[in-house]
C-alpha cells in the first residue's frame, strides 16, 4: 500500500487533472490571495461549479480559504507544496507559457 506522501501526491495530481482546476492553480501561483468572486474566475461555468472546483482543490491540500465576514479569499499553499513537492507548482504554473 502507498504511504501517505504518495497518496497525497496522487490527490494533488488528480485535483489538477481537470483543466479548470489547473487554471485556478495557475492563477493562484502569483502568490496573492484572490477573492472567490471576481472576473479572474470567469471560466465560463456556473458559480456552483466553481465552488465545487475550489472545494476539490482545498480538500487535496492545494489551497486554503480564509473567511472574513462575508468575504472569502483563496490562496495557494505554495510554501507547503514547494517543500513537499519541489518544482511541481512551478511546472504547473508555467505549463502554457
PyMOL commands that set and color helices and strands:
alter all, ss='L'
color gray80, all
select helices_A, chain A and resi 4-16+19-28+39-41+47-59+78-84+88-93
alter helices_A, ss='H'
color red, helices_A
select strands_A, chain A and resi 34-35+63-68+71-76
alter strands_A, ss='S'
color yellow, strands_A
deselect
rebuild
show_as cartoon
